[in-house]
């Protein structure tokens, strides 16, 4: 039975121009007070770390320039001569921690500049500039020369800046970055961002929003390092891409002691290295025992440090024929929580690694064993923390496309459950309904999906992929599912979360906010596990810890006791469905976000509503 009362009570209100109340997390407060500078102390890429790196986080300059033809001008525009102001990178100008507090408009260009001192570079070495995420399209200049462009707001990219530097260390060099971001006026991937925020849509951000850093690399070097676990055989396969020739050596460490060493000789013209490493008495990774092996790879003078784990994850039937998720050959019930990855002071950029760790530990203490990283690719240190702390991650691919029409993406599936399995997604007509009719968007989605899977492939915490959410920008989910499986055969795939299921992937994955929780059988595919990938959403706005005077959720509690009772009752009901065939669930949500007040934590992370 559909609960029409809840449906009507949760109908989104039209967005307003109301200013957000300023909220600071404890970690953001330290940055604003000068106790912290926001510069990380750990490597930006924990699974591919060299010693020779330099953080460029900190004070840059930025400028906003009107550009009626910004969509084309970002390629060739010249930097402005005035209008520059300080900005704290890697926080977007829309975030309070940036020190700017200004929204980039679609008819503007955002410029950055930063001067750095050239580090010592030996003969044959190269200096690489890394920008780990820029939203959305950008060109990069160093010392006045355009060295590269990048399109896509969620994945890292790099530029070799060596050839435009002076000949001596200690000389000054200038980086200039030009950014264009149409936000939701375009069709690019953008997740939950909207210029007119409200309800389930949040403040749009732009520009550099993850680490900026430099790295000195040798001429003979390792370009890529991937360790594939084979838990059943007690074996690891190490794959590397290299530049140059010589001996490639890899060591596996257990608690700091070397347990395996293997090598290969790379000749002229060779780029790929493959080593098989057998592990005696393998120590498996699990949430209860998140055991990690260290990995050190050397090629010439290049040394890269990484880590890996042995674990397996798959979906198959239990003794009663019910599809379950199996971790290391044993069934595991997924108790997840939706993680939007937003912060009141940093937006999509967490104020510190400690803030990320706080969220992970808080959810683990509440009994959850999984986070669904929702429509966002988080920074690598987040996944490294989940690896170390034993928190499973179900990773979404960010959504995009044109404007989402309420009827096909919300009202129809909310009212008619039968529509969840009866809307095919392979025709241009349906693509128009689901805002996926732009071929450029579809190409970007495919590239980002593949890039995300490859980027996170080495993290044992990541146990599955979610491709499309609630039909937003959905197209040909079956082909997308097949493409992901060609890249990664070690993890299950949820092709669609919520509705418009195409009978593919490993899960029948539904959202249930307005009906009694129950297990619905998939009559088409008996081998897929049933999961409730979103439910709950009970709202409680805690005074002095909210962004707006208005609040949004799926059911409003009168106070803390009522909130805790309703949430615990919902979680208990979901837990009870395990016996009836439920393989896992995702509760909405980890924290409040702007107008949404249905978090288990307040937006500023200062109040745990279930504590």
N, C-alpha and C positions, 0 to 999 in steps of 0.2 A: 504494500500500500504506500502510495506517495503521500508524504506529509505536506499538504498544501500550505498549512500555516507556516512551516519553516521556509518553504519556497518563497512565499510572499514576503516574509520578514527579512529574508536575505537578498531581496532584489537590489542590485547595486544602484546607488544614487548617482545622478549626473555629477561629473567632476566639477570641483569649484577651484577658485584661485586662492583659497585660504593658505596663508603662510604656515609652514610647519613650526611647531614649538621646538626650539633648540634643545636637543638631547645629546648628552655625551656619555659614552661608555666609560668605565673606569680607566681603560687603556688610552682612549682618546683624550681623556682629561689630563693624563700625564704628558701627552704630546703637547696639548695646548698650554700647559703650565711650564713647559721647557724641561720636564724631568726625563722625557724620552724624545728622540728625534725621528722615530719612524724608520730608521735605517736597519735592515735585518742584520743579525749577527751570523745566521746560518746561510748556507749556500742556496741560491734561488732554485736550483735543480738538484735535489738531494740524490737522485739516481744517476747523475752525470756531473760529478763535482771535481773540479781541478782547484789547486791552491791559488792559482794566478788569476783571481777575479777581484774586481773593484766595483763596489756599489755606487751607482749614480743617483740613488734616491736622496731626496733632500730638496734644497732650494733651487728651483729653476726660475725662469721668467716666462710669462705667457702674454698673449695679446689676442683680442677678438677683433676681427676685421669683417665689415660688411662685404658680402660677395653674392649678388643676386644669381650668379651662375656658378655657385660653389661646387655643384656636382661635377663640373668639368675643370674649374679653376685650380683645384687642389693639386693637380699634376704639375702646373707650370707657374703658379702665382709666386711673386717675389715677397720676401718678408717685409713687414712694415718697418718704418723708421721710428715710430713713436707708439705710445699707448701700452708699453710693456709694464707688467706688474709682477710681483713675486708669486710663486705657486709652489706648494709643497708636493713634490712627486713622491709616491705614485698615486696620490689622491686626485680624482677628477675635479675640475673646477666647480662642479655643482655640489661637491661634498664640503662640509664645513672644515674638515681637517686640511683641505687644500689651502685655506686662507683666502679663497676667492669668493665662493658663494654666488656663482653666476652661471646661468643656463646657456649653453651653446645652442643657437638657433639653426635651423636647416639652411638659412640663407646667410650664414656666416662661416668663416674659417677660423680655426683655433690654431694659433702658433705657439710653439715652445722654443726656447733656446737655453743652452747651458754651456759654459766653458769648463773644460777639464784640462788637467796636466797630463801630458803624454808620459806613460810609464816606460821603463827601460824595455826595449824590444831588440833581441839579438838577431843576427843575420838569419834570414829565412823564416823568422817568426811572424805571426800575423796578429793584429789587434782587431777583435770582433766586438761590435756594439750589439747588445741584446736588448730588445724591447719585448717584454713578456706578454703584453696585451695593450692594444691601442684601439679604442672604439671611435670610428669604424674604419675609415680609409686614411692612409697617410703617406706622405713622401718624406724622405730623410736626407738631409744634407749635412755634410761635415766640411768645414772650411770652405763653404760656398759652393760645393759641388754636390749635385743630386746623386746619391749612391744607391738608392733603392726605394721601392714602393711596396705597400702591403695593404690588402683588403681583407677584412674579417676582424671582428672585435674580441675574439675569445682565445686565439691561439698565438703562441710566441713566434717571433721571427728575428733574424739576425742580419747584420750588415758588416762586411769587411771594410774597415776604414783606413787600413794601413797605407794605401797609396796616396792619400791626401794629407798625410801628417808630415811634420818637419823631420829633419834627419837626426835630431838630438833629443834625448829624453829630457823631460822637464819643460818642454815648449808647450805653449797654450794652443788648444784646439777648440773649435766651437761646433756644437751640434745644433741644428735647427730642424724642427719637425713641424709639418703642416698637416692639420687634421680636418677632415670633413665627416660629419655625422648627421644624417637626415632624421635619425631617431625613427619614430613610428610614422613619419610622412613617407618613408621609403619602404622597401620590401626586404631589406637585409635582416639577418639574424639579430635579435635584440632582447629575447627573453621577456621579462616582465616590465620593461621600460616603456613609459609613455610620457610625452610632453604634458598632457593633461592627466595628471595622476589621480588616483581615487579608487577605492575598493581594492580589487586584487591587482591593480596596476600601480607601479611605483615610479618615483622620480627618475627621469632619464638622466643618464650620465654620459660623458664623452671623454675623449683624449686618453692619455696614458693612465692606466689604472692598475697595472701590476709592475713588477720590478723593472728598473732600467739599470744596466750594468755593463761593464767592460770585462774582456777576458783576453789574456795573451795565450796564444796557442802555438805549438811548434810546427815546423814545416811538415815533419812526419808525425801524423797525429791520428787519433781515433775520432771519427765523425759521429758515430752512433753506436750505442751499446744496449742490447736487449737480452735479458735472461728469461728464457721460457721454462717454467717448472713442469716436470712430469712426475707428479706425486706418486702415482701407482708404481712407477719403475724406480723411484728414488734417484731421479736423474734430473740434471739441468742441461738445457741447450743454450749456449751463449752464442749470440750472433752479433757481429760487429761490422761496421763499415769504416774503412781506413783510407788515408791518403799517404802514399809513400810505400817504401818496401823495408823489410827487416823482420825481426822476430816479434811476434805477438804473444804475450804471456798473460794468463789470467789466473788469479788465486781466489779461492773461496775461503772465507774466514768464519769460524764459529766461536763466538765469545772472544774475539780478538786473536784466536790461534788459527794458523793455516791448516786446513784439512784436505784441500785439493789444490793441485797446481797442474795446469795444462798449457801447451804452447803450440804455435803453428808458425811456419815461415811464409811470409807474404812476398811474392815476386813482383817484377815489373808488370804494370798494367792490372794487377789484381786489386780488388776493392773489398771483397766480401770475405769474412772470416767466420768459420763455424767450429765450435768446440763442444764436445759432449762431456759432461762432468758427472761422474757417478758419485753419489753421496752414500757413505756407509751409515747405517742406522739413522735414517732421515728424521729430523725433528720437524714436525708439521706445524704450520701456522693456523691459528684459530682465534676467535675472539677471546676465548678463555686463556689462551697461551700464544700470544702473537710473536712467535719466534722468527727472527730475521737473521739471515746469513749476510755477512759482509762480502763484497766483491771488489777486487782491485785488478784493473787491467792496465798493462803497460805496453807501449809500442814506441820503440826508440826512446826519446826522452820524455814522451808524453805519458802521464799517469792519471788515470781517471778512477775515482772511487764511487762505488754504487752499493746496492744491497738487493737482496731478493728473498723469496720465501718459497717453501714447498707447500702447496695446497691445491686441492681440486674442487671445482664446483660444477654441478650439473643438475638437471631436472629429470627425474625418472620416477616410476611408480614404486610405492612401498609394498609391503606384503599383502595389503588389502586391495592393491591395484589403484591407489590414489596417488596422483602425481605430487611429488614433494621436491623441495630444494635439498640437495645433498651436498654437504661440505666434508671433504675428506672421506667420502663414502658413508657418512652418517647423516640422517635427516636433521635439518635445522629449521626451526620456525622463525620466520623473519618478523621481528618487531621493530618497525621503522618509524621514523618521524620525518616530515617534510622540512627540508632545509633550503630556504630561499637564498641564503648567503648575502643578506642585506644588513647594513649597520647604519644607525642614525647619523653618525659622524663621518663615516667613510663610504657610504652607499655600498657598491659591490666590492670595495676594498676593505678588508678587515683592518682594524687599527693596529694589530700586532699579532704575532704568532701565539702569544699568550691568550688573546681573545679567542682564536680558533680552538685552542686546547680547552679553554673554559667551556665552550659549547659542546665539544665532544664528550668531555667528562660529565657535564651536567646531564646530558641525555643518557649516557651509560648508567649514571647513578639512579635515573628514573626507570631503569629496566629495559631500555631500548638497546638493540644490538646492531641497528642499521640506520644510516642517514640516506634519504633520497635527495641527492644534490639536484635541485630543481631548476632546469632551464638555464643553467650557468655552468661554465667550466671554471673551477676554483684554482687557486695557485697551487703549484706542486707541493709546497710545504704542508698544505692541508691534507693531501693524500698521504704524505709521509707521516704526519701525526696519526692519521687513522691506521696506517700500517703498524705503527709502534704501539698504539693504545688498544688495538684490537677492535676497531669500529668498522663494520661492513659499510660499503658505499654502493648504492644503486645510482648510476650516473645517467642523467638526462642529456640529450643533445639539445642545445638552445633552439627555441622556436623563432620563426620569422614569417615572411610573406606580407601580403597586403593587409588592409583593415579587416578585422574579424567581425563578421556580421553576427548579431546576437542569436538569430533564429537557428542557423545550422550548427553553430559552435556551442550554444548554451541552452536555449529554450527548448528546442526539439528533443535533444537527448535527455534533458531533465524531465520532461513530461512523459516521453515515450521510451521506455527501456527497450522495446523491440527494435528501435532505430540503431541500437548499438552494434548490431551485427548485420544490418541490411543496407548500409551505404557503401557501395564500392568506391575505390579511390584511384582508379586508373584512367578516368576520362577527363578531358579538358573542362567539361561542364562541372564536374565535382571539384576540380581544382579551383575553378572560379568561386564556387560556394565556400571553399575552405581557404581562400586567399592564397592559393599556391599556383596561380596561373602565370606568374612571371618566370620565364625560363632562366633568367640570371639568378633569381633567388634559388631556384631548384639546384642549379650548379653550385652555388655557394653552400647550400645545405649539405649536399653530397661531400664537398671538399672538407667542410668543418666536421662532419660526422667521421669521415675517414681519419682526419687529423687528430680528433679527440681520442678515438680508439687507439691509434698508434702512440699518442702522447702518454696515455695512462695505462698502457698494456702491462707495464712492469709492476704495477702496484697490487699486491695481494688483497688489499682491502676492497678493491673494485670487483664486485661479483656479478655485475650485470649491466646491461645498457637499456635505456628507454629511448625510443626514437621519436615518437610523436605524442603530444599531449593534447587531449580534448579536441582533436581535429585541427589545431592551429597550424596552418601551413602544411597540412598533411597531403602527401601524394605518394602513390605506389609504395605503400608500406611493405609489401611482400618483396619487391625488388631491393628496397633499402635493407631489409632484414637479411636477404641473401648476400648483399655486399658486405655487411658487417661480419657475417659468418666466414666469408672468404678471408678477411683480415684476421679475425680472432675466433678460433674454434674452441676456446677454453672457457667461455662464459655464456650463460643463457641470455636471450634477448627478449625484451618486451617491446614488440613493434608499435603498439598503441596503448596508451594509458588513458583510461576513462571511457572512451567509446570509439565507434567506427572501426571495430576490430575486423581484420581481414582474414582471420583464421590461420595466421602465420605466427612464427616466434614460439617461445617456450611458455608463454603465460596468457591466460585469459584475465586481463587486468582491468578492473572497473573502479569507478569513483562512486561512492555512495554516501551522500550527505543528507538525503531526504527520504530514505526508505529504511525500514528495520534492517539491521545487519544480518546477512545470511549468505550461504554459499549457493551460487548459481552454477549449474553444470553447463559445460560447453558441449553441446550435443554433436558438434562437427568434429571436434578433435579431443579425444579422450586422453591424449598423452600430454596435454598442457596443464600446468599448475594454475589453480585459481588464486588470485591475490586481490585484495582491496587496496589499490594503490593510492587512494586518498579517502579519508572519512574524518568525521569529528568536526573541527572548526568551532568549538564552543568559545564564545567571546567574553572577555572580562577586561574592561579598561581600568587599569590601576592608576588612580589619581597621582599626578605629578610625574608619571612615567609614560606618558602618551604624547604622540606627535600632533594630534588634532583633537578638537572638541567633539568631533563626530567619530563614530567607530563603526567597523564592519566585521561581521562574522556570520556564521550559519545558525547560531542560537546564542542569545545573550543571557549570561548569568547575572544574578542580582548582586553577587559579591564573591569573596574568596571561598567561603565554605561551599556555596552552591556550585561554583566553578569546579572546585576540586572533586566534589561528589559526582557531578555529571561526567567529567573527563574520566575519572576512575571507573565509573559504571560502563562507559563506552569501551574503554580498554579491556575491561573484564569480559564484556560481551564478545569482543573480537578474539580475545584469547580462547574463549570457550568454543569458538568455531573451528579451532585446530582439529578437534576430534571428528568434526563433520566434513573435513576436506579442505579447509583453508590452509594455504601454504605460507601466507604472510600478509602483513598489512603495513600501511603508512599512515600515521596520524598527522592531521593538519593542526598545528605546525610547531616548529621549534621555538620561534620567537614572534612577537608582534612585528609588523612592518608597516610603518606609517599609519594609514587609516585602519588597516587590519589589526584587530586586537584579539586574535584567536591563538596567540602563542602560549607555549608553556613557560616561556620567559618573557619579560617585558622587552621592548625594543632596545632599551639601553643596557640590558643584561644585568640590571641591579636587583631584580625581584624574580625569584623562582616561584611561580604561582602554585606549584604543587608541593613546595617545601613545607 
